[in-house]
Structure formats: C-alpha cells, structure tokens
C-alpha cells in the first residue's frame, strides 16, 4: 500500500479536456473494466492527476495489474494504493508477501525490450514471457512496449 508516482504524459488517452473528477473517475472505471480488471469490491476516485484505488482484491497479481493499468493512463501522475489483498477470506498484509515496491514495477526506457528487461530484473533474458503474461491484457504484443510505460514485474515461481 502506498503512493506510486508515474510519468503523467505517457499511456493510453482516456481523458478529454475539462472533465469533472466524477467524469474522470468513470473513465478510469470504464478503462479498467475494458480489461476485466476491476473487481466489485474496488473503489476508484480521481483527484486531479492522482487516482486512488481502495477496497479489496483477491490476489497480489490483481492488485499489481490494477495499479499498472491505472498508471498507464495518460494524465495519471500517481496511484494511491489503498487496496487490501484478501486470499481465502484472510487479509494478507501486502508487506508480508510483496517484494520491495521498486521490484514490483518497471518503467520502460528507450531501447528496452521484454528480454532486456528480463535480463535486468531477473538476471536471465529468457524470462521475458513471464513479464508479458503478467501484463496481459494491457500488452497484446511482446514487441509493443514504449518508453515511460509501467510494467508489472512478477515474482518467478
């Protein structure tokens, strides 16, 4: 849980001009629903360039995907993660099962590829498919990533 900062001008264009916070909130909800990521127990609020995600999710993977997909909206500067992970009706403190925040996400740099990112984060370029799978459906092609994009970095089994 906490506040994650991202590049504001990178990502999918979801917002128009001069929208109310309620209109922006609905557009973020629609965007997350488009990917099938929004669980019924999650609440989204938008305040200027900050999106707050609160409520409960059923897995750490769901939490990471919600944060990364929200971060990849053009105009979102930060995501306030207030999500609680509930696995089999037990609240699991994120700190007990998560890697350090800087190891949960990766911000794509110019010249990056999934295999290059895999080599950097895992020490082995051959784990690129794990990164691709963790970022579906946001990623639809292994060769289509762009600088500034935020990717989920899954823990390897």
Residue frames relative to the residue before (quaternion, step in Angstrom):
aa qw qx qy qz dx dy dz
X 1.0000 0.0000 0.0000 0.0000 0.00 0.00 0.00
X 0.4440 0.6792 -0.5038 0.2963 3.52 -1.08 0.62
X 0.5858 -0.5724 0.4552 0.3494 3.49 -1.37 -0.14
X 0.1245 -0.7794 0.6128 0.0384 3.55 -0.79 1.10
X 0.2206 -0.7766 0.5781 0.1185 3.59 -0.89 0.94
X 0.0680 -0.7977 0.5990 -0.0129 3.54 -1.05 0.87
X 0.6074 -0.5223 0.4401 0.4056 3.56 -1.36 0.10
X 0.4208 -0.7651 0.4390 0.2119 3.56 -0.53 1.24
X 0.7741 0.3924 -0.1998 0.4549 3.61 0.89 -0.84
X 0.5774 0.5560 -0.3833 0.4589 3.58 1.20 0.48
X 0.6779 0.5254 -0.3601 0.3669 3.55 -1.08 0.65
X 0.7244 -0.4242 0.3244 0.4360 3.50 -1.38 -0.09
X 0.4066 -0.7046 0.5291 0.2413 3.53 -0.98 0.90
X 0.0249 -0.8107 0.5819 -0.0593 3.55 -0.49 1.29
X 0.7299 0.4176 -0.2215 0.4937 3.55 1.03 -0.83
X 0.3323 -0.6889 0.6032 0.2261 3.51 -1.30 0.54
X 0.6554 -0.4758 0.3821 0.4451 3.56 -1.06 -0.72
X 0.8747 0.0909 -0.0692 0.4711 3.55 -1.18 0.72
X 0.2975 0.7484 -0.5364 0.2525 3.57 0.83 0.97
X 0.5143 -0.6137 0.4958 0.3361 3.54 -1.19 0.55
X 0.6485 -0.5013 0.3815 0.4273 3.61 -1.21 0.32
X 0.6325 0.5326 -0.3323 0.4537 3.60 1.05 -0.72
X 0.6537 0.4992 -0.3101 0.4767 3.59 1.00 -0.80
X 0.6419 0.5082 -0.3203 0.4765 3.58 1.02 -0.80
X 0.6244 0.5385 -0.3339 0.4569 3.57 0.99 -0.84
X 0.6674 0.4983 -0.3068 0.4606 3.59 0.88 -0.90
X 0.6504 0.5137 -0.3234 0.4567 3.59 1.01 -0.74
X 0.6291 0.5021 -0.3373 0.4881 3.61 1.05 -0.68
X 0.6292 0.5265 -0.3287 0.4677 3.60 0.96 -0.86
X 0.6631 0.5010 -0.3029 0.4665 3.61 0.88 -0.92
X 0.6449 0.5263 -0.3153 0.4558 3.58 0.99 -0.86
X 0.6803 0.4717 -0.2895 0.4804 3.61 0.89 -0.90
X 0.6387 0.5181 -0.3202 0.4703 3.59 1.05 -0.72
X 0.5769 0.5961 -0.3712 0.4172 3.58 1.10 -0.69
X 0.7337 0.3813 -0.2106 0.5214 3.57 1.10 -0.73
X 0.4743 -0.6945 0.4270 0.3322 3.59 1.27 0.00
X 0.4581 0.7273 -0.4048 0.3120 3.57 1.20 0.50
X 0.6544 0.5480 -0.3234 0.4085 3.58 1.09 -0.61
X 0.2285 -0.7706 0.5841 0.1129 3.54 -0.64 1.15
X 0.6349 -0.5851 0.3437 0.3693 3.62 -1.08 0.68
X 0.6899 0.4854 -0.2776 0.4597 3.59 1.16 -0.50
X 0.5861 0.5751 -0.3660 0.4379 3.59 1.27 0.11
X 0.1722 -0.7658 0.6151 0.0738 3.54 -1.02 0.93
X 0.1636 -0.7740 0.6083 0.0638 3.56 -1.01 0.90
X 0.0559 0.7630 -0.6439 0.0140 3.56 -1.04 0.83
X 0.1938 -0.7724 0.5975 0.0941 3.54 -1.10 0.76
X 0.0035 0.7627 -0.6459 0.0338 3.53 -0.94 1.00
X 0.8101 -0.1496 0.0281 0.5662 3.54 -0.24 1.35
X 0.7982 -0.2382 0.1949 0.5178 3.64 -0.47 -1.17
X 0.6107 0.5331 -0.3476 0.4712 3.59 1.27 0.25
X 0.1513 -0.7615 0.6256 0.0761 3.54 -0.97 0.96
X 0.1675 -0.7661 0.6131 0.0957 3.57 -0.93 0.93
X 0.1289 -0.7581 0.6373 0.0499 3.52 -0.92 1.04
X 0.0838 0.7986 -0.5898 0.0864 3.58 -0.69 1.07
X 0.5394 0.5947 -0.4767 0.3580 3.53 -1.30 0.36
X 0.5609 -0.6015 0.4440 0.3555 3.56 -1.20 -0.48
X 0.1347 -0.7494 0.6434 0.0800 3.52 -1.26 0.64
X 0.4984 -0.7101 0.4280 0.2531 3.55 -1.16 0.57
X 0.7975 0.1238 -0.1057 0.5809 3.60 1.24 0.13
X 0.6010 -0.5433 0.4411 0.3861 3.52 -1.28 0.37
X 0.6057 0.5631 -0.3446 0.4441 3.54 1.08 -0.75
X 0.6472 0.5123 -0.3185 0.4661 3.59 0.94 -0.86
X 0.6302 0.5376 -0.3218 0.4586 3.59 1.00 -0.83
X 0.6859 0.4882 -0.2873 0.4568 3.59 0.82 -1.01
X 0.6673 0.5060 -0.3069 0.4523 3.58 0.93 -0.88
X 0.6257 0.5263 -0.3403 0.4645 3.59 1.01 -0.73
X 0.6711 0.4977 -0.3006 0.4600 3.58 0.88 -0.93
X 0.6969 0.4793 -0.2840 0.4516 3.59 0.80 -1.00
X 0.6656 0.4939 -0.3148 0.4626 3.60 0.90 -0.84
X 0.6366 0.5064 -0.3215 0.4847 3.59 1.04 -0.73
X 0.6545 0.5240 -0.3100 0.4482 3.58 0.98 -0.86
X 0.7017 0.4612 -0.2621 0.4756 3.58 1.14 -0.59
X 0.4662 0.5988 -0.4875 0.4318 3.55 1.09 0.79
X 0.4663 -0.6699 0.5039 0.2826 3.56 -0.81 1.04
X 0.7525 0.3392 -0.2785 0.4910 3.58 -0.76 1.08
X 0.6210 0.5006 -0.3523 0.4896 3.59 1.25 -0.20
X 0.2009 -0.8049 0.5552 0.0596 3.53 -0.66 1.21
X 0.8068 -0.0071 0.0205 0.5904 3.58 1.10 -0.63
X 0.2100 -0.7361 0.6302 0.1299 3.51 -1.29 0.56
X 0.2245 -0.7554 0.6059 0.1094 3.54 -0.75 1.13
X 0.1882 -0.8125 0.5486 0.0587 3.54 -0.30 1.32
X 0.0623 0.7832 -0.6113 0.0949 3.54 -0.44 1.28
X 0.3579 0.7610 -0.4659 0.2751 3.56 1.25 0.49
X 0.2070 -0.7456 0.6224 0.1173 3.53 -1.14 0.75
X 0.3052 -0.7482 0.5636 0.1713 3.55 -0.86 1.01
X 0.0388 -0.7800 0.6244 -0.0165 3.55 -0.79 1.10
X 0.0169 -0.7951 0.6047 -0.0434 3.55 -0.50 1.24
X 0.8376 -0.0794 -0.0066 0.5404 3.54 -0.67 1.18
X 0.6936 -0.5234 0.2420 0.4318 3.52 0.92 1.11
X 0.5991 0.4970 -0.3901 0.4918 3.59 1.17 0.46
X 0.3865 -0.6933 0.5574 0.2435 3.54 -0.92 0.93
X 0.1357 -0.7869 0.6003 0.0440 3.53 -0.81 1.07
X 0.3659 -0.7203 0.5348 0.2476 3.62 -0.57 1.06
X 0.5161 -0.6747 0.4376 0.2948 3.54 -0.72 1.12
X 0.6364 0.5627 -0.3334 0.4089 3.58 0.96 -0.83
X 0.6527 0.5377 -0.3212 0.4262 3.61 1.09 -0.56
X 0.8085 0.2824 -0.1230 0.5015 3.57 1.05 -0.64
X 0.6297 0.5572 -0.3220 0.4351 3.58 1.25 -0.06
X 0.4780 -0.5878 0.5623 0.3314 3.47 -1.31 0.44
X 0.6751 -0.4431 0.3680 0.4609 3.56 -1.26 0.18
X 0.6373 -0.5709 0.3426 0.3881 3.65 -1.00 0.75
X 0.6644 0.5100 -0.3264 0.4380 3.59 0.96 -0.74
X 0.6785 0.4535 -0.2964 0.4961 3.62 1.24 -0.22
X 0.5657 0.6055 -0.3822 0.4089 3.61 1.25 -0.04
X 0.7953 0.1784 -0.0492 0.5773 3.53 1.09 -0.78
X 0.1410 -0.7609 0.6270 0.0894 3.55 -1.26 0.48
X 0.2408 -0.7557 0.5912 0.1463 3.54 -0.93 0.91
X 0.4304 -0.7358 0.4724 0.2240 3.54 -0.58 1.26
X 0.1890 -0.7627 0.6123 0.0877 3.53 -1.06 0.93
X 0.6572 -0.4861 0.3825 0.4307 3.57 -1.24 0.38
X 0.7970 0.2841 -0.2292 0.4812 3.57 -0.94 0.91
X 0.5049 0.6539 -0.4226 0.3726 3.59 1.28 -0.06
X 0.0606 -0.7153 0.6923 0.0742 3.49 -1.36 0.48
X 0.6550 -0.5077 0.3553 0.4324 3.59 -1.17 0.29
X 0.6555 0.4967 -0.3284 0.4644 3.62 1.01 -0.70
X 0.6296 0.5171 -0.3368 0.4720 3.60 1.06 -0.67
X 0.6389 0.5039 -0.3184 0.4863 3.59 1.01 -0.80
X 0.6325 0.5369 -0.3216 0.4563 3.59 0.97 -0.87
X 0.6447 0.5130 -0.3157 0.4706 3.58 0.95 -0.85
X 0.6762 0.5046 -0.2903 0.4515 3.57 0.97 -0.88
X 0.7804 0.3703 -0.2031 0.4611 3.60 0.77 -0.97
X 0.7786 0.3152 -0.1678 0.5160 3.60 1.09 -0.67
X 0.4490 -0.6779 0.4663 0.3484 3.58 1.20 -0.43
X 0.7353 0.2955 -0.1856 0.5809 3.58 1.32 0.15
X 0.3893 -0.7567 0.4824 0.2076 3.57 -0.59 1.17
X 0.6146 0.6062 -0.3386 0.3744 3.59 1.15 -0.49
X 0.6107 0.5562 -0.3585 0.4350 3.63 1.22 -0.04
X 0.2967 0.7919 -0.4890 0.2138 3.60 1.26 0.34
X 0.6179 0.5663 -0.3523 0.4164 3.61 1.04 -0.69
X 0.6024 0.5544 -0.3600 0.4473 3.61 1.09 -0.64
X 0.6461 0.5000 -0.3148 0.4832 3.58 1.01 -0.81
X 0.6384 0.5275 -0.3238 0.4576 3.59 0.95 -0.87
X 0.6812 0.4954 -0.2888 0.4552 3.60 0.83 -0.99
X 0.6628 0.5158 -0.3044 0.4494 3.60 1.00 -0.81
X 0.7421 0.4042 -0.2120 0.4909 3.58 1.19 -0.46
X 0.4337 0.6476 -0.4902 0.3902 3.57 1.24 0.37
X 0.6317 -0.1485 -0.7592 -0.0499 1.71 -2.08 1.27
X 0.3650 0.7378 -0.4956 0.2771 3.59 1.26 0.11
X 0.7285 0.2893 -0.1901 0.5911 3.60 1.03 -0.81
X 0.1374 -0.8016 0.5784 0.0630 3.54 -0.88 0.93
X 0.7690 0.1787 -0.0990 0.6057 3.58 1.29 -0.27
X 0.5108 -0.6796 0.4381 0.2919 3.59 -0.85 0.98
X 0.7135 0.4547 -0.2495 0.4711 3.57 1.16 -0.56
X 0.6665 0.4977 -0.3019 0.4657 3.60 1.26 0.01
X 0.3077 0.6695 -0.6113 0.2888 3.52 0.07 1.40
X 0.1666 -0.8060 0.5629 0.0754 3.57 -1.11 0.52
X 0.6369 -0.5475 0.3805 0.3871 3.59 -1.16 0.62
X 0.7677 0.3199 -0.2763 0.4816 3.54 -0.97 0.97
X 0.5368 0.6244 -0.4023 0.4001 3.58 1.22 -0.38
X 0.2984 -0.7461 0.5704 0.1700 3.57 -1.06 0.77
X 0.1119 -0.8011 0.5875 0.0230 3.55 -0.80 1.08
X 0.4531 -0.6327 0.5542 0.2953 3.53 -1.22 0.61
X 0.1674 -0.7567 0.6232 0.1055 3.58 -0.98 0.86
X 0.2235 -0.8077 0.5305 0.1277 3.59 -0.31 1.21
X 0.4743 -0.6076 0.5334 0.3483 3.53 -1.24 0.40
X 0.4138 -0.7068 0.5136 0.2560 3.57 -0.98 0.81
X 0.4615 -0.6888 0.4893 0.2704 3.54 -1.03 0.80
